Amino acid sequence: MSVDTQLSAWLTGLAVERHASPHTIAAYRRDLAKLRQFMAVQDIASFAALDEHALRAFIAAEHRRGLAPRSVRRLLSSCRSLFRHLGREGLLDHDPALGIRGPKVQRTLPDVLDVDEAAALMDSPVDGALAVRDRAMLELFYSCGLRLSELAGLRWVDMDLDDGEVRVHGKGDKTRIVPVGRFAVAALRALGTQEGMRPDMPIFRGRGGAAISQRAVQLRVDKLARLHGLPKHVHPHMLRHTFASHLLESSGDLRAVQELLGHADIATTQIYTHLDFQHLAKVYDGAHPRARQKP
């Protein structure tokens, strides 16, 4: 079986068996096209002929070419995933990436709105023909911490306004139930009254009544934030970060935040503990009489 055939079969399996998103598959495809090109230049005809030394040279070359450390780590992760698959299929008897570590990545904390900024965005009047829809989008983002794709794909059948719950179809075709706050419920009821609540109907609709595009949601959120004078570029994922940060700050329950966000690994959720500590440090610096004084 040729290298290209093995790559194609693996990518197809990601879509069919693991329900990976088109975005994820496209990222894997880009990463592994680089590996494929390197192998062709080095006259390495198969993955079985690829050893640790050659793979290390490939990763180092990409790093020298200017690929950012985070992207290098993702590239190495793509290679590891492919090699694990080939090993399970009996097509590879060694893992070329086994002894290779990616470059260190400086952890950057996500941007969030503080409580006052979030309240200003949620409470500010929204005008125009799309006002009811836009209000419901903002409230649901902040109330539930949904991903952009999750919100854009919602249908009324997923929503239980009486019990205040929404069934969310997340990454990897995983489903979770998330509570919906009372302000979001009220905004959604107003939207349903205006546009109808047929079960198969998208909750948030764009032109022609089809489900709103993710890009349209991004543009509306940014526009609403700028109209209300927020000094930050606000995007849907910032509202998800804000939801998680505020919830953890109030509850301290990391496991619950993980479940609500739909994170498979709690390590992903732990970044919000750094945000929580950052908040506490600011409070300390601003409140303790000796915090900023030199000894």
N, C-alpha and C positions, 0 to 999 in steps of 0.2 A: 504494500500500500504506500503510495507516494506521500511526501510531506504535505502537499496541498490537499490531498484527499483526507488525510488525518485531521488537518486543521478544519476543513469544511465540516467533517462529521462531528467534531467536537462542538463547534459553534452552533450547528443545527440542534445537537442534543441539549445545549444550554437553553435554547428557546423552547423546545418541545417538552423536555423532561423537568428542567429546573425553573421554567417559566421566567427566565431572565428577561429584563426589559430590553427593548431595542437600543436604548442608550448604553446599557451595560455591554451588550454584544458588540456594538460599534466600537466601544473602548477596547475590548479584547482584540477585535479585528485589527485596529490600528497598531496596538502594541506588538502583536505577533507578526504583522507584516514587516516590522522592523527586524525582528528575529529572522524571519524568512529571507529578507534581503541580505543580512549579515551572513547567513549560512551559504547563500548562493555565491557571494563574493569570496568566501573562504573555502568554497568547494566542499562543503559538508553536505553530503547527499541525503542524510536521514537523521532523525532525532536520536537513533541508537548510536550514531557516530559523533554526537555532540557531547563533549565531556565538560567537566567543571572548569578546566582551564580556558576552553573556548568561550563558554558562557560568561566567565568572569571578564574576559577581554571585550565581549560584546557590551556588557553593562558599563564597563569603564569607558569605552568609546562613546557611548551615549551620554555619559556624565560629562566627559570632556567637550562634547559637542554643544553643551549648554543646557541639557535637559535638567530641570529643577529636581532637587532631591526627592520631593514628594512624587514627582512623575517617574523618577527612576525606581522608587519603591513600588509604585503601581505596575510598572513594566515588569519588574521581577516577580511580583505577585501573579501577573498574568501567565508568565512562564511556569511558575510553580503549579498553578491550577491545571495547565495543559499537561505537564509532566505527570501529575498525580492521576489524571484521567488515563493517560497512555499506560501507566503502570497497572492500573486496575484492569485495563483491557488486555494485559499481557503483551503489549506492544513495545514496552520499554522496561529493561531490567535494572536500570539505575536512575537516580535523580540528579541531573547535572547541577541543580540549584541547591542541593542539600547543604553545602558548606559555604554558601554565599550570603552575606548580610548586606542589606541596602544601606545607603548613607543615612545619617541621623537627620531627622526633620524637626525643626523648631516648632513646637506646638503653638499655634495661634488660637486665641480664644474668639469665638464667634461674636459678631456684633449683635447687641440686643437693645431694645427700647427699655428705658427704665419705667417704673410703674406710672409716673406722671405722664410720660410721653405716650405710653400705651393707652392710658385713659383719655388723653386728649384726642388721639386718633379714633378711638371707639365712640367717644361722646360728641365729636364734632358733627354738625349737620352735613348731610350728603344731599346734594341737589341734582336735578336733572331727571331724564327719563329712566336712567339706570340706577337711581338712588336706592330703591328697595333691594335690588339685587346686590349692589355694591355693599350696602350695610350688612346684609346677610353673609357675604363672603368674608368681610373683615371680622365679624363676630365669630364665625365658625373657625377661621384660622386661629384666632387668639384663644378661643374657648377649648379647642381640641388639639392644637398642635399638629394639624395635618400637613403632610407633604403636598406640594403643588399638584402632582399627578393624582393624588388621592382625592383632593377636593374637586378637581376638574372632572373626575370620572364618576362622581356621586349621582345616584338616581333616587327618586323619592322612595322607592322600595327599600332603600338602605337606611332610611330615616324613621325613627320612632319618636315623634315629638311628644306623645303622651308620657312616655317613660323617660324622655330626655336622653336618648341613646342614638348612636349612629354606627352602622356596620361598615367598617373601612376595609377596602381591598388594597393591601399594601404590597411591599416588595416580595418577590418570590412567590406571588399568588397566595400570600398568607392573609388571613382575615382576623381582625380584632374588633372588639366592641369598645367604643369610647363614649364616656358621658358627655352630654352637651349641656352647657350652662344655660341659665334662664334667659339671659340677654340674647344669646344665639337662638334659643328656641323661639323667642318672641319675634326676632328678625326673620326667621325661616317661616313662621306662620304668616307673617305679613307678605312674604314672597309667594307662598303657596296660594294665599287668597287672591293675589294679583294675577298670577300666571297659571294657576291650576296645580294639582298634586297627583296626577295620574302616575301609578307606580313605575311604569317604564320610562317616564319622562326625566331627562336630566334636570337636576336641581338648578344648576347654573347654566343658562343657555346663552348662546351667541347668536350670530346671524342665522336666520332661517329656522330657528328653534333647535339647532343641533347643540350638542354639548360644547360649552365654551372652550376655546383653545387655551393651552397653558400660557402661551405668549400673551394672549389678551388679558389673562388674570394678572400677569406680571406688570403689564402696562397700566392697568387700572389701579393696582395697589400703589405703584410708584406715583401716579398722578394724584391720587387722593392724599397721600402723605405730603406731597409738595404743596397742594392746595391749602393744607392745614399748617404749613410752615414748619414741618419737622426738619431739623437740621441734619438729617441723615438720609442716605439712599435706602429707602425701605422696600423690601422685597418679601415674597411669601415665606422664604426660608428664614428670614429674620423674625417673622412672626412666630414661626415654629420654635426657634431658639428662645424667643421671649417667653412663650408659653412654658417651656421646660424650665427656664431659669427662675421665673416667678413662682412656679409650682414647687420646685425644689427648695427655693429660699423660704417658702412658707411652711412646707411640710417636713423637709429633711428626708423624705422617703425616696431614695434613689431607685429601688426596685419598682415602685409604683410608676415613677416617671418613665423608666425603661419600658414597662408594659404599655403605657399610654402612647408612647412615641413609636412603638413597634420595632424597637432595636433588638436584633438577634443576640448581640453581645453587650453585656452591661458596661464593658470598657468604652464603648461608644458613648454611652450616657454619662460616664464619669467626667467628661469635659465640663459638664455643668457644675460639678462640685468646685472646679477651679473658678468659675464665674461667681459662685456663691461665696467663696473665700475672698475673692476680689471685692465683692460688695461689703463683706464684713470688715475688710481692711480699710476701705474708704470711710465706713462709719467710725471705726476706731480712730483713724487719723483726724477725722473732723470733730470727734467728741472728747477724746481723752486729753486732759490738760497737759500731759507731758509727752504725748505721742510724737510731736514734731520738734520738740525742744532738744537742743544739743546738751549733752551731759556737761 
